[in-house]
Amino acid sequence: MLLNRLFHDFILSGAVHEALQKLRVAGAFEKEGEMNVFV
């Protein structure tokens, strides 16, 4: 359960959101002709 606890803390810390934001800015989720579901 330690891993589960660490993962939970990681999500709550906002680090996941920050990482996803960086990917969005880099255009990682954008594909030609597809709607971006992450917006």
Buried (B, 14 or more C-beta within 10 A) or exposed (E): EEEEEEEEEEEEEEEEEEEEEEEBEEEEEEEEEEEEEEE
